[in-house]
Amino acid sequence: MTMTATTIAVVGMTCDHCVRAVSSEVKQIPGVSAVDVDLESGAVTVSSDAAIDEGLLRAAVEEAGYEVRP
């Protein structure tokens, strides 16, 4: 199986709680196997077994209370 990695930029994360909130929401998307959040840059890299719809990623980040940078 081929893994896919998708990286998005998230605005507003300032601490470990922010990282956990975003990770928790994104991990609930079907097919996501891992989430790596770089707090300093705001980069969120999602590993999955297939391409993840960007709308689902955006919705998960917004549910956690943050915004995806265009």
Distance bins in CASP14 RR format, pairs under 12 A and 6 or more apart:
PFRMAT RR
TARGET T0000
AUTHOR 0000-0000-0000
RMODE 2
METHOD distances of the structure
MODEL  1
1 31 0 0 0 0 0 1 0 0 0 0 0
1 33 0 0 0 0 1 0 0 0 0 0 0
1 47 0 0 0 0 0 1 0 0 0 0 0
1 48 0 0 0 0 0 1 0 0 0 0 0
1 49 1 0 1 0 0 0 0 0 0 0 0
1 50 0 0 0 0 1 0 0 0 0 0 0
2 33 0 0 0 0 0 1 0 0 0 0 0
2 47 0 0 0 0 0 1 0 0 0 0 0
2 48 0 0 0 0 0 1 0 0 0 0 0
2 49 1 0 0 1 0 0 0 0 0 0 0
2 50 0 0 0 0 1 0 0 0 0 0 0
2 51 0 0 0 0 0 1 0 0 0 0 0
3 31 0 0 0 0 0 1 0 0 0 0 0
3 32 0 0 0 0 0 1 0 0 0 0 0
3 33 1 0 0 1 0 0 0 0 0 0 0
3 34 0 0 0 0 1 0 0 0 0 0 0
3 45 0 0 0 0 0 1 0 0 0 0 0
3 46 0 0 0 0 0 1 0 0 0 0 0
3 47 1 0 1 0 0 0 0 0 0 0 0
3 48 1 0 0 1 0 0 0 0 0 0 0
3 49 1 0 0 1 0 0 0 0 0 0 0
3 50 0 0 0 0 1 0 0 0 0 0 0
3 51 0 0 0 0 0 1 0 0 0 0 0
3 52 0 0 0 0 0 1 0 0 0 0 0
4 31 0 0 0 0 1 0 0 0 0 0 0
4 32 0 0 0 0 0 1 0 0 0 0 0
4 33 0 0 0 0 1 0 0 0 0 0 0
4 34 0 0 0 0 0 1 0 0 0 0 0
4 45 0 0 0 0 0 1 0 0 0 0 0
4 46 0 0 0 0 1 0 0 0 0 0 0
4 47 1 0 0 1 0 0 0 0 0 0 0
4 48 1 0 1 0 0 0 0 0 0 0 0
4 49 1 0 0 1 0 0 0 0 0 0 0
4 50 1 0 0 1 0 0 0 0 0 0 0
4 51 1 0 1 0 0 0 0 0 0 0 0
4 52 1 0 0 1 0 0 0 0 0 0 0
4 53 0 0 0 0 0 1 0 0 0 0 0
5 32 0 0 0 0 0 1 0 0 0 0 0
5 33 0 0 0 0 0 1 0 0 0 0 0
5 34 0 0 0 0 1 0 0 0 0 0 0
5 35 0 0 0 0 0 1 0 0 0 0 0
5 36 0 0 0 0 1 0 0 0 0 0 0
5 43 0 0 0 0 0 1 0 0 0 0 0
5 44 0 0 0 0 0 1 0 0 0 0 0
5 45 1 0 1 0 0 0 0 0 0 0 0
5 46 1 0 0 1 0 0 0 0 0 0 0
5 47 1 0 1 0 0 0 0 0 0 0 0
5 48 1 0 0 1 0 0 0 0 0 0 0
5 49 0 0 0 0 0 1 0 0 0 0 0
5 50 0 0 0 0 0 1 0 0 0 0 0
5 51 0 0 0 0 0 1 0 0 0 0 0
5 52 0 0 0 0 1 0 0 0 0 0 0
6 26 0 0 0 0 1 0 0 0 0 0 0
6 29 0 0 0 0 0 1 0 0 0 0 0
6 31 0 0 0 0 0 1 0 0 0 0 0
6 32 0 0 0 0 1 0 0 0 0 0 0
6 33 0 0 0 0 0 1 0 0 0 0 0
6 34 0 0 0 0 0 1 0 0 0 0 0
6 35 0 0 0 0 0 1 0 0 0 0 0
6 36 0 0 0 0 0 1 0 0 0 0 0
6 43 0 0 0 0 0 1 0 0 0 0 0
6 44 0 0 0 0 1 0 0 0 0 0 0
6 45 1 0 0 1 0 0 0 0 0 0 0
6 46 1 0 1 0 0 0 0 0 0 0 0
6 47 0 0 0 0 1 0 0 0 0 0 0
6 48 1 0 0 1 0 0 0 0 0 0 0
6 49 0 0 0 0 0 1 0 0 0 0 0
6 50 0 0 0 0 0 1 0 0 0 0 0
6 51 1 0 0 1 0 0 0 0 0 0 0
6 52 1 0 1 0 0 0 0 0 0 0 0
6 53 0 0 0 0 1 0 0 0 0 0 0
6 54 1 0 0 1 0 0 0 0 0 0 0
6 55 0 0 0 0 0 1 0 0 0 0 0
6 56 0 0 0 0 0 1 0 0 0 0 0
6 57 1 0 0 1 0 0 0 0 0 0 0
6 58 0 0 0 0 0 1 0 0 0 0 0
6 60 0 0 0 0 0 1 0 0 0 0 0
6 68 0 0 0 0 0 1 0 0 0 0 0
7 26 0 0 0 0 0 1 0 0 0 0 0
7 35 0 0 0 0 0 1 0 0 0 0 0
7 36 0 0 0 0 1 0 0 0 0 0 0
7 37 0 0 0 0 0 1 0 0 0 0 0
7 38 0 0 0 0 1 0 0 0 0 0 0
7 41 0 0 0 0 1 0 0 0 0 0 0
7 42 0 0 0 0 1 0 0 0 0 0 0
7 43 1 0 1 0 0 0 0 0 0 0 0
7 44 1 0 0 1 0 0 0 0 0 0 0
7 45 1 0 1 0 0 0 0 0 0 0 0
7 46 1 0 0 1 0 0 0 0 0 0 0
7 47 0 0 0 0 0 1 0 0 0 0 0
7 48 0 0 0 0 0 1 0 0 0 0 0
7 52 0 0 0 0 0 1 0 0 0 0 0
7 54 0 0 0 0 0 1 0 0 0 0 0
7 57 0 0 0 0 0 1 0 0 0 0 0
7 68 0 0 0 0 0 1 0 0 0 0 0
7 69 0 0 0 0 0 1 0 0 0 0 0
8 22 0 0 0 0 1 0 0 0 0 0 0
8 26 0 0 0 0 1 0 0 0 0 0 0
8 35 0 0 0 0 0 1 0 0 0 0 0
8 36 0 0 0 0 0 1 0 0 0 0 0
8 37 0 0 0 0 0 1 0 0 0 0 0
8 38 0 0 0 0 0 1 0 0 0 0 0
8 41 0 0 0 0 0 1 0 0 0 0 0
8 42 0 0 0 0 1 0 0 0 0 0 0
8 43 1 0 0 1 0 0 0 0 0 0 0
8 44 1 0 1 0 0 0 0 0 0 0 0
8 45 0 0 0 0 1 0 0 0 0 0 0
8 46 1 0 0 1 0 0 0 0 0 0 0
8 52 0 0 0 0 1 0 0 0 0 0 0
8 53 0 0 0 0 0 1 0 0 0 0 0
8 54 1 0 0 1 0 0 0 0 0 0 0
8 55 0 0 0 0 0 1 0 0 0 0 0
8 56 0 0 0 0 0 1 0 0 0 0 0
8 57 1 0 1 0 0 0 0 0 0 0 0
8 58 1 0 0 1 0 0 0 0 0 0 0
8 59 0 0 0 0 0 1 0 0 0 0 0
8 60 0 0 0 0 0 1 0 0 0 0 0
8 61 1 0 0 1 0 0 0 0 0 0 0
8 62 0 0 0 0 0 1 0 0 0 0 0
8 66 0 0 0 0 0 1 0 0 0 0 0
8 67 0 0 0 0 0 1 0 0 0 0 0
8 68 1 0 1 0 0 0 0 0 0 0 0
8 69 1 0 0 1 0 0 0 0 0 0 0
8 70 0 0 0 0 1 0 0 0 0 0 0
9 22 0 0 0 0 0 1 0 0 0 0 0
9 37 0 0 0 0 0 1 0 0 0 0 0
9 38 0 0 0 0 1 0 0 0 0 0 0
9 40 0 0 0 0 0 1 0 0 0 0 0
9 41 1 0 0 1 0 0 0 0 0 0 0
9 42 1 0 1 0 0 0 0 0 0 0 0
9 43 1 0 0 1 0 0 0 0 0 0 0
9 44 1 0 0 1 0 0 0 0 0 0 0
9 45 0 0 0 0 0 1 0 0 0 0 0
9 54 0 0 0 0 0 1 0 0 0 0 0
9 57 0 0 0 0 0 1 0 0 0 0 0
9 58 0 0 0 0 0 1 0 0 0 0 0
9 61 0 0 0 0 1 0 0 0 0 0 0
9 66 0 0 0 0 0 1 0 0 0 0 0
9 67 0 0 0 0 1 0 0 0 0 0 0
9 68 1 0 0 1 0 0 0 0 0 0 0
9 69 1 1 0 0 0 0 0 0 0 0 0
9 70 0 0 0 0 1 0 0 0 0 0 0
10 18 0 0 0 0 1 0 0 0 0 0 0
10 19 0 0 0 0 1 0 0 0 0 0 0
10 21 0 0 0 0 0 1 0 0 0 0 0
10 22 1 0 0 1 0 0 0 0 0 0 0
10 23 0 0 0 0 0 1 0 0 0 0 0
10 25 0 0 0 0 0 1 0 0 0 0 0
10 26 0 0 0 0 1 0 0 0 0 0 0
10 35 0 0 0 0 0 1 0 0 0 0 0
10 37 1 0 0 1 0 0 0 0 0 0 0
10 38 0 0 0 0 1 0 0 0 0 0 0
10 39 0 0 0 0 1 0 0 0 0 0 0
10 40 0 0 0 0 0 1 0 0 0 0 0
10 41 0 0 0 0 1 0 0 0 0 0 0
10 42 1 0 1 0 0 0 0 0 0 0 0
10 43 1 0 0 1 0 0 0 0 0 0 0
10 44 1 0 1 0 0 0 0 0 0 0 0
10 45 0 0 0 0 0 1 0 0 0 0 0
10 46 0 0 0 0 0 1 0 0 0 0 0
10 57 0 0 0 0 1 0 0 0 0 0 0
10 58 0 0 0 0 1 0 0 0 0 0 0
10 60 0 0 0 0 0 1 0 0 0 0 0
10 61 1 0 1 0 0 0 0 0 0 0 0
10 62 0 0 0 0 1 0 0 0 0 0 0
10 64 0 0 0 0 1 0 0 0 0 0 0
10 65 0 0 0 0 1 0 0 0 0 0 0
10 66 1 0 1 0 0 0 0 0 0 0 0
10 67 1 0 0 1 0 0 0 0 0 0 0
10 68 1 0 1 0 0 0 0 0 0 0 0
10 69 1 0 0 1 0 0 0 0 0 0 0
10 70 0 0 0 0 0 1 0 0 0 0 0
11 18 0 0 0 0 0 1 0 0 0 0 0
11 22 0 0 0 0 0 1 0 0 0 0 0
11 41 0 0 0 0 0 1 0 0 0 0 0
11 42 1 0 0 1 0 0 0 0 0 0 0
11 43 0 0 0 0 0 1 0 0 0 0 0
11 44 0 0 0 0 0 1 0 0 0 0 0
11 58 0 0 0 0 0 1 0 0 0 0 0
11 61 0 0 0 0 1 0 0 0 0 0 0
11 62 0 0 0 0 0 1 0 0 0 0 0
11 64 0 0 0 0 0 1 0 0 0 0 0
11 65 0 0 0 0 0 1 0 0 0 0 0
11 66 1 0 0 1 0 0 0 0 0 0 0
11 67 1 0 1 0 0 0 0 0 0 0 0
11 68 1 0 0 1 0 0 0 0 0 0 0
11 69 1 0 1 0 0 0 0 0 0 0 0
11 70 0 0 0 0 1 0 0 0 0 0 0
12 18 1 0 0 1 0 0 0 0 0 0 0
12 19 0 0 0 0 0 1 0 0 0 0 0
12 21 0 0 0 0 0 1 0 0 0 0 0
12 22 0 0 0 0 1 0 0 0 0 0 0
12 37 0 0 0 0 0 1 0 0 0 0 0
12 39 0 0 0 0 1 0 0 0 0 0 0
12 41 0 0 0 0 0 1 0 0 0 0 0
12 42 0 0 0 0 1 0 0 0 0 0 0
12 44 0 0 0 0 0 1 0 0 0 0 0
12 61 0 0 0 0 0 1 0 0 0 0 0
12 62 0 0 0 0 0 1 0 0 0 0 0
12 64 0 0 0 0 0 1 0 0 0 0 0
12 65 0 0 0 0 1 0 0 0 0 0 0
12 66 1 0 1 0 0 0 0 0 0 0 0
12 67 1 0 0 1 0 0 0 0 0 0 0
12 68 0 0 0 0 0 1 0 0 0 0 0
12 69 0 0 0 0 1 0 0 0 0 0 0
13 19 1 0 0 1 0 0 0 0 0 0 0
13 20 0 0 0 0 0 1 0 0 0 0 0
13 21 0 0 0 0 1 0 0 0 0 0 0
13 22 1 0 0 1 0 0 0 0 0 0 0
13 23 0 0 0 0 0 1 0 0 0 0 0
13 37 1 0 0 1 0 0 0 0 0 0 0
13 38 0 0 0 0 1 0 0 0 0 0 0
13 39 1 0 1 0 0 0 0 0 0 0 0
13 40 0 0 0 0 1 0 0 0 0 0 0
13 41 0 0 0 0 1 0 0 0 0 0 0
13 42 1 0 1 0 0 0 0 0 0 0 0
13 43 0 0 0 0 0 1 0 0 0 0 0
13 44 0 0 0 0 1 0 0 0 0 0 0
13 61 0 0 0 0 1 0 0 0 0 0 0
13 64 0 0 0 0 1 0 0 0 0 0 0
13 65 0 0 0 0 1 0 0 0 0 0 0
13 66 1 0 0 1 0 0 0 0 0 0 0
13 67 0 0 0 0 1 0 0 0 0 0 0
13 68 0 0 0 0 0 1 0 0 0 0 0
13 69 0 0 0 0 0 1 0 0 0 0 0
14 21 0 0 0 0 0 1 0 0 0 0 0
14 22 0 0 0 0 0 1 0 0 0 0 0
14 39 1 0 0 1 0 0 0 0 0 0 0
14 40 0 0 0 0 0 1 0 0 0 0 0
14 42 0 0 0 0 0 1 0 0 0 0 0
14 66 0 0 0 0 1 0 0 0 0 0 0
15 21 0 0 0 0 1 0 0 0 0 0 0
15 22 0 0 0 0 0 1 0 0 0 0 0
15 37 0 0 0 0 0 1 0 0 0 0 0
15 39 1 0 0 1 0 0 0 0 0 0 0
15 40 0 0 0 0 0 1 0 0 0 0 0
15 66 0 0 0 0 0 1 0 0 0 0 0
16 22 0 0 0 0 0 1 0 0 0 0 0
16 23 0 0 0 0 0 1 0 0 0 0 0
16 37 0 0 0 0 1 0 0 0 0 0 0
16 39 1 0 0 1 0 0 0 0 0 0 0
17 23 0 0 0 0 0 1 0 0 0 0 0
17 24 0 0 0 0 0 1 0 0 0 0 0
17 37 0 0 0 0 0 1 0 0 0 0 0
17 39 0 0 0 0 0 1 0 0 0 0 0
17 64 0 0 0 0 0 1 0 0 0 0 0
17 65 0 0 0 0 0 1 0 0 0 0 0
17 66 0 0 0 0 0 1 0 0 0 0 0
18 24 0 0 0 0 0 1 0 0 0 0 0
18 25 0 0 0 0 0 1 0 0 0 0 0
18 37 0 0 0 0 1 0 0 0 0 0 0
18 38 0 0 0 0 0 1 0 0 0 0 0
18 39 1 0 0 1 0 0 0 0 0 0 0
18 40 0 0 0 0 0 1 0 0 0 0 0
18 42 0 0 0 0 1 0 0 0 0 0 0
18 44 0 0 0 0 0 1 0 0 0 0 0
18 61 0 0 0 0 0 1 0 0 0 0 0
18 64 1 0 0 1 0 0 0 0 0 0 0
18 65 0 0 0 0 1 0 0 0 0 0 0
18 66 1 0 0 1 0 0 0 0 0 0 0
18 67 0 0 0 0 0 1 0 0 0 0 0
19 25 0 0 0 0 0 1 0 0 0 0 0
19 26 0 0 0 0 0 1 0 0 0 0 0
19 35 0 0 0 0 1 0 0 0 0 0 0
19 36 0 0 0 0 1 0 0 0 0 0 0
19 37 1 0 1 0 0 0 0 0 0 0 0
19 38 0 0 0 0 1 0 0 0 0 0 0
19 39 1 0 1 0 0 0 0 0 0 0 0
19 40 0 0 0 0 0 1 0 0 0 0 0
19 42 0 0 0 0 1 0 0 0 0 0 0
19 43 0 0 0 0 0 1 0 0 0 0 0
19 44 0 0 0 0 1 0 0 0 0 0 0
19 61 0 0 0 0 0 1 0 0 0 0 0
19 64 0 0 0 0 1 0 0 0 0 0 0
19 66 0 0 0 0 0 1 0 0 0 0 0
20 26 0 0 0 0 0 1 0 0 0 0 0
20 27 0 0 0 0 0 1 0 0 0 0 0
20 35 0 0 0 0 0 1 0 0 0 0 0
20 37 0 0 0 0 1 0 0 0 0 0 0
20 39 0 0 0 0 0 1 0 0 0 0 0
20 64 0 0 0 0 1 0 0 0 0 0 0
20 66 0 0 0 0 0 1 0 0 0 0 0
21 27 0 0 0 0 0 1 0 0 0 0 0
21 28 0 0 0 0 0 1 0 0 0 0 0
21 35 0 0 0 0 0 1 0 0 0 0 0
21 37 0 0 0 0 1 0 0 0 0 0 0
21 39 0 0 0 0 0 1 0 0 0 0 0
21 44 0 0 0 0 0 1 0 0 0 0 0
21 60 0 0 0 0 0 1 0 0 0 0 0
21 61 0 0 0 0 1 0 0 0 0 0 0
21 62 0 0 0 0 0 1 0 0 0 0 0
21 63 0 0 0 0 1 0 0 0 0 0 0
21 64 1 0 1 0 0 0 0 0 0 0 0
21 65 1 0 0 1 0 0 0 0 0 0 0
21 66 1 0 0 1 0 0 0 0 0 0 0
22 28 0 0 0 0 0 1 0 0 0 0 0
22 29 0 0 0 0 0 1 0 0 0 0 0
22 35 1 0 0 1 0 0 0 0 0 0 0
22 36 0 0 0 0 0 1 0 0 0 0 0
22 37 1 0 1 0 0 0 0 0 0 0 0
22 38 0 0 0 0 0 1 0 0 0 0 0
22 39 0 0 0 0 1 0 0 0 0 0 0
22 42 0 0 0 0 1 0 0 0 0 0 0
22 43 0 0 0 0 0 1 0 0 0 0 0
22 44 1 0 0 1 0 0 0 0 0 0 0
22 45 0 0 0 0 0 1 0 0 0 0 0
22 46 0 0 0 0 0 1 0 0 0 0 0
22 57 0 0 0 0 0 1 0 0 0 0 0
22 58 0 0 0 0 0 1 0 0 0 0 0
22 60 1 0 0 1 0 0 0 0 0 0 0
22 61 1 0 1 0 0 0 0 0 0 0 0
22 62 0 0 0 0 0 1 0 0 0 0 0
22 63 0 0 0 0 1 0 0 0 0 0 0
22 64 1 0 1 0 0 0 0 0 0 0 0
22 65 0 0 0 0 1 0 0 0 0 0 0
22 66 1 0 0 1 0 0 0 0 0 0 0
22 67 0 0 0 0 0 1 0 0 0 0 0
22 68 0 0 0 0 0 1 0 0 0 0 0
23 29 0 0 0 0 0 1 0 0 0 0 0
23 32 0 0 0 0 1 0 0 0 0 0 0
23 34 0 0 0 0 1 0 0 0 0 0 0
23 35 1 0 1 0 0 0 0 0 0 0 0
23 36 0 0 0 0 1 0 0 0 0 0 0
23 37 1 0 1 0 0 0 0 0 0 0 0
23 38 0 0 0 0 0 1 0 0 0 0 0
23 39 0 0 0 0 0 1 0 0 0 0 0
23 44 0 0 0 0 1 0 0 0 0 0 0
23 45 0 0 0 0 0 1 0 0 0 0 0
23 46 0 0 0 0 1 0 0 0 0 0 0
23 47 0 0 0 0 0 1 0 0 0 0 0
23 60 0 0 0 0 1 0 0 0 0 0 0
23 61 0 0 0 0 0 1 0 0 0 0 0
23 64 0 0 0 0 1 0 0 0 0 0 0
23 66 0 0 0 0 0 1 0 0 0 0 0
24 32 0 0 0 0 0 1 0 0 0 0 0
24 35 0 0 0 0 1 0 0 0 0 0 0
24 37 0 0 0 0 0 1 0 0 0 0 0
24 60 0 0 0 0 1 0 0 0 0 0 0
24 61 0 0 0 0 0 1 0 0 0 0 0
24 63 0 0 0 0 1 0 0 0 0 0 0
24 64 1 0 0 1 0 0 0 0 0 0 0
24 65 0 0 0 0 0 1 0 0 0 0 0
25 32 0 0 0 0 0 1 0 0 0 0 0
25 35 0 0 0 0 1 0 0 0 0 0 0
25 37 0 0 0 0 0 1 0 0 0 0 0
25 44 0 0 0 0 0 1 0 0 0 0 0
25 46 0 0 0 0 0 1 0 0 0 0 0
25 56 0 0 0 0 0 1 0 0 0 0 0
25 57 0 0 0 0 1 0 0 0 0 0 0
25 58 0 0 0 0 0 1 0 0 0 0 0
25 59 0 0 0 0 1 0 0 0 0 0 0
25 60 1 0 1 0 0 0 0 0 0 0 0
25 61 1 0 0 1 0 0 0 0 0 0 0
25 62 0 0 0 0 1 0 0 0 0 0 0
25 63 1 0 1 0 0 0 0 0 0 0 0
25 64 1 0 1 0 0 0 0 0 0 0 0
25 65 0 0 0 0 1 0 0 0 0 0 0
25 66 0 0 0 0 1 0 0 0 0 0 0
25 68 0 0 0 0 0 1 0 0 0 0 0
26 32 1 0 0 1 0 0 0 0 0 0 0
26 33 0 0 0 0 0 1 0 0 0 0 0
26 34 0 0 0 0 1 0 0 0 0 0 0
26 35 1 0 1 0 0 0 0 0 0 0 0
26 36 0 0 0 0 0 1 0 0 0 0 0
26 37 0 0 0 0 1 0 0 0 0 0 0
26 44 1 0 0 1 0 0 0 0 0 0 0
26 45 0 0 0 0 0 1 0 0 0 0 0
26 46 1 0 1 0 0 0 0 0 0 0 0
26 47 0 0 0 0 0 1 0 0 0 0 0
26 48 0 0 0 0 1 0 0 0 0 0 0
26 52 0 0 0 0 1 0 0 0 0 0 0
26 55 0 0 0 0 0 1 0 0 0 0 0
26 56 0 0 0 0 1 0 0 0 0 0 0
26 57 1 0 0 1 0 0 0 0 0 0 0
26 58 0 0 0 0 0 1 0 0 0 0 0
26 59 0 0 0 0 1 0 0 0 0 0 0
26 60 1 0 1 0 0 0 0 0 0 0 0
26 61 1 0 0 1 0 0 0 0 0 0 0
26 62 0 0 0 0 0 1 0 0 0 0 0
26 63 0 0 0 0 1 0 0 0 0 0 0
26 64 1 0 0 1 0 0 0 0 0 0 0
26 66 0 0 0 0 0 1 0 0 0 0 0
26 68 0 0 0 0 0 1 0 0 0 0 0
27 33 0 0 0 0 1 0 0 0 0 0 0
27 34 0 0 0 0 1 0 0 0 0 0 0
27 35 1 0 1 0 0 0 0 0 0 0 0
27 36 0 0 0 0 0 1 0 0 0 0 0
27 37 0 0 0 0 0 1 0 0 0 0 0
27 44 0 0 0 0 0 1 0 0 0 0 0
27 46 0 0 0 0 1 0 0 0 0 0 0
27 47 0 0 0 0 0 1 0 0 0 0 0
27 48 0 0 0 0 0 1 0 0 0 0 0
27 52 0 0 0 0 0 1 0 0 0 0 0
27 57 0 0 0 0 0 1 0 0 0 0 0
27 60 0 0 0 0 1 0 0 0 0 0 0
27 64 0 0 0 0 0 1 0 0 0 0 0
28 35 0 0 0 0 0 1 0 0 0 0 0
28 46 0 0 0 0 0 1 0 0 0 0 0
28 52 0 0 0 0 0 1 0 0 0 0 0
28 56 0 0 0 0 1 0 0 0 0 0 0
28 57 0 0 0 0 0 1 0 0 0 0 0
28 59 0 0 0 0 0 1 0 0 0 0 0
28 60 1 0 0 1 0 0 0 0 0 0 0
28 61 0 0 0 0 0 1 0 0 0 0 0
28 63 0 0 0 0 1 0 0 0 0 0 0
28 64 0 0 0 0 0 1 0 0 0 0 0
29 35 0 0 0 0 1 0 0 0 0 0 0
29 44 0 0 0 0 0 1 0 0 0 0 0
29 46 1 0 0 1 0 0 0 0 0 0 0
29 47 0 0 0 0 0 1 0 0 0 0 0
29 48 1 0 0 1 0 0 0 0 0 0 0
29 49 0 0 0 0 0 1 0 0 0 0 0
29 50 0 0 0 0 0 1 0 0 0 0 0
29 51 0 0 0 0 0 1 0 0 0 0 0
29 52 1 0 0 1 0 0 0 0 0 0 0
29 53 0 0 0 0 1 0 0 0 0 0 0
29 54 0 0 0 0 0 1 0 0 0 0 0
29 55 0 0 0 0 1 0 0 0 0 0 0
29 56 1 0 1 0 0 0 0 0 0 0 0
29 57 1 0 0 1 0 0 0 0 0 0 0
29 58 0 0 0 0 0 1 0 0 0 0 0
29 59 0 0 0 0 1 0 0 0 0 0 0
29 60 1 0 1 0 0 0 0 0 0 0 0
29 61 0 0 0 0 0 1 0 0 0 0 0
29 63 0 0 0 0 0 1 0 0 0 0 0
29 64 0 0 0 0 0 1 0 0 0 0 0
30 48 0 0 0 0 1 0 0 0 0 0 0
30 49 0 0 0 0 1 0 0 0 0 0 0
30 50 0 0 0 0 1 0 0 0 0 0 0
30 52 0 0 0 0 1 0 0 0 0 0 0
30 53 0 0 0 0 0 1 0 0 0 0 0
30 56 0 0 0 0 1 0 0 0 0 0 0
30 60 0 0 0 0 0 1 0 0 0 0 0
31 46 0 0 0 0 1 0 0 0 0 0 0
31 47 0 0 0 0 1 0 0 0 0 0 0
31 48 1 0 1 0 0 0 0 0 0 0 0
31 49 1 0 1 0 0 0 0 0 0 0 0
31 50 1 0 0 1 0 0 0 0 0 0 0
31 51 0 0 0 0 0 1 0 0 0 0 0
31 52 1 0 0 1 0 0 0 0 0 0 0
31 53 0 0 0 0 0 1 0 0 0 0 0
31 56 0 0 0 0 0 1 0 0 0 0 0
31 57 0 0 0 0 0 1 0 0 0 0 0
32 44 0 0 0 0 0 1 0 0 0 0 0
32 45 0 0 0 0 0 1 0 0 0 0 0
32 46 1 0 1 0 0 0 0 0 0 0 0
32 47 1 0 0 1 0 0 0 0 0 0 0
32 48 1 0 1 0 0 0 0 0 0 0 0
32 49 0 0 0 0 1 0 0 0 0 0 0
32 50 0 0 0 0 1 0 0 0 0 0 0
32 51 0 0 0 0 0 1 0 0 0 0 0
32 52 1 0 0 1 0 0 0 0 0 0 0
32 53 0 0 0 0 0 1 0 0 0 0 0
32 56 0 0 0 0 1 0 0 0 0 0 0
32 57 0 0 0 0 1 0 0 0 0 0 0
32 60 0 0 0 0 1 0 0 0 0 0 0
33 45 0 0 0 0 0 1 0 0 0 0 0
33 46 0 0 0 0 1 0 0 0 0 0 0
33 47 1 0 1 0 0 0 0 0 0 0 0
33 48 1 0 0 1 0 0 0 0 0 0 0
33 49 1 0 0 1 0 0 0 0 0 0 0
33 50 0 0 0 0 0 1 0 0 0 0 0
33 52 0 0 0 0 0 1 0 0 0 0 0
34 44 0 0 0 0 0 1 0 0 0 0 0
34 45 0 0 0 0 1 0 0 0 0 0 0
34 46 1 0 0 1 0 0 0 0 0 0 0
34 47 1 0 1 0 0 0 0 0 0 0 0
34 48 0 0 0 0 1 0 0 0 0 0 0
34 49 0 0 0 0 0 1 0 0 0 0 0
34 52 0 0 0 0 0 1 0 0 0 0 0
35 43 0 0 0 0 0 1 0 0 0 0 0
35 44 1 0 0 1 0 0 0 0 0 0 0
35 45 1 0 0 1 0 0 0 0 0 0 0
35 46 1 0 1 0 0 0 0 0 0 0 0
35 47 1 0 0 1 0 0 0 0 0 0 0
35 48 0 0 0 0 1 0 0 0 0 0 0
35 52 0 0 0 0 0 1 0 0 0 0 0
35 57 0 0 0 0 0 1 0 0 0 0 0
35 60 0 0 0 0 1 0 0 0 0 0 0
35 61 0 0 0 0 0 1 0 0 0 0 0
35 64 0 0 0 0 0 1 0 0 0 0 0
36 42 0 0 0 0 0 1 0 0 0 0 0
36 43 0 0 0 0 1 0 0 0 0 0 0
36 44 1 0 0 1 0 0 0 0 0 0 0
36 45 1 0 1 0 0 0 0 0 0 0 0
36 46 0 0 0 0 1 0 0 0 0 0 0
36 47 1 0 0 1 0 0 0 0 0 0 0
37 43 1 0 0 1 0 0 0 0 0 0 0
37 44 1 0 1 0 0 0 0 0 0 0 0
37 45 1 0 0 1 0 0 0 0 0 0 0
37 46 0 0 0 0 1 0 0 0 0 0 0
37 61 0 0 0 0 0 1 0 0 0 0 0
37 64 0 0 0 0 0 1 0 0 0 0 0
37 66 0 0 0 0 0 1 0 0 0 0 0
38 44 1 0 0 1 0 0 0 0 0 0 0
38 45 1 0 0 1 0 0 0 0 0 0 0
39 66 0 0 0 0 0 1 0 0 0 0 0
41 69 0 0 0 0 0 1 0 0 0 0 0
42 61 0 0 0 0 0 1 0 0 0 0 0
42 66 0 0 0 0 1 0 0 0 0 0 0
42 67 0 0 0 0 0 1 0 0 0 0 0
42 68 0 0 0 0 0 1 0 0 0 0 0
42 69 0 0 0 0 1 0 0 0 0 0 0
43 68 0 0 0 0 0 1 0 0 0 0 0
43 69 0 0 0 0 1 0 0 0 0 0 0
44 52 0 0 0 0 0 1 0 0 0 0 0
44 54 0 0 0 0 0 1 0 0 0 0 0
44 57 0 0 0 0 1 0 0 0 0 0 0
44 58 0 0 0 0 0 1 0 0 0 0 0
44 60 0 0 0 0 1 0 0 0 0 0 0
44 61 1 0 0 1 0 0 0 0 0 0 0
44 64 0 0 0 0 0 1 0 0 0 0 0
44 66 0 0 0 0 1 0 0 0 0 0 0
44 67 0 0 0 0 0 1 0 0 0 0 0
44 68 0 0 0 0 1 0 0 0 0 0 0
44 69 0 0 0 0 0 1 0 0 0 0 0
45 52 0 0 0 0 0 1 0 0 0 0 0
45 57 0 0 0 0 0 1 0 0 0 0 0
46 52 1 0 1 0 0 0 0 0 0 0 0
46 53 0 0 0 0 0 1 0 0 0 0 0
46 54 0 0 0 0 0 1 0 0 0 0 0
46 56 0 0 0 0 1 0 0 0 0 0 0
46 57 1 0 0 1 0 0 0 0 0 0 0
46 58 0 0 0 0 0 1 0 0 0 0 0
46 60 0 0 0 0 1 0 0 0 0 0 0
46 61 0 0 0 0 0 1 0 0 0 0 0
46 68 0 0 0 0 0 1 0 0 0 0 0
48 56 0 0 0 0 0 1 0 0 0 0 0
48 57 0 0 0 0 1 0 0 0 0 0 0
50 56 0 0 0 0 0 1 0 0 0 0 0
51 57 0 0 0 0 0 1 0 0 0 0 0
52 58 0 0 0 0 0 1 0 0 0 0 0
52 59 0 0 0 0 0 1 0 0 0 0 0
52 60 0 0 0 0 1 0 0 0 0 0 0
52 61 0 0 0 0 0 1 0 0 0 0 0
53 59 0 0 0 0 1 0 0 0 0 0 0
53 60 0 0 0 0 0 1 0 0 0 0 0
54 60 0 0 0 0 0 1 0 0 0 0 0
54 61 0 0 0 0 0 1 0 0 0 0 0
54 68 0 0 0 0 1 0 0 0 0 0 0
54 70 0 0 0 0 0 1 0 0 0 0 0
55 61 0 0 0 0 1 0 0 0 0 0 0
55 62 0 0 0 0 1 0 0 0 0 0 0
55 63 0 0 0 0 0 1 0 0 0 0 0
55 68 0 0 0 0 1 0 0 0 0 0 0
56 62 0 0 0 0 0 1 0 0 0 0 0
56 63 0 0 0 0 0 1 0 0 0 0 0
56 68 0 0 0 0 0 1 0 0 0 0 0
57 63 0 0 0 0 0 1 0 0 0 0 0
57 64 0 0 0 0 0 1 0 0 0 0 0
57 66 0 0 0 0 0 1 0 0 0 0 0
57 68 1 0 0 1 0 0 0 0 0 0 0
58 64 0 0 0 0 0 1 0 0 0 0 0
58 65 0 0 0 0 0 1 0 0 0 0 0
58 66 0 0 0 0 0 1 0 0 0 0 0
58 67 0 0 0 0 1 0 0 0 0 0 0
58 68 1 0 1 0 0 0 0 0 0 0 0
58 69 0 0 0 0 0 1 0 0 0 0 0
58 70 0 0 0 0 1 0 0 0 0 0 0
59 65 0 0 0 0 0 1 0 0 0 0 0
59 66 0 0 0 0 0 1 0 0 0 0 0
59 67 0 0 0 0 0 1 0 0 0 0 0
59 68 0 0 0 0 1 0 0 0 0 0 0
60 66 0 0 0 0 1 0 0 0 0 0 0
60 68 0 0 0 0 1 0 0 0 0 0 0
61 67 1 0 0 1 0 0 0 0 0 0 0
61 68 1 0 1 0 0 0 0 0 0 0 0
61 69 0 0 0 0 0 1 0 0 0 0 0
62 68 1 0 0 1 0 0 0 0 0 0 0
END
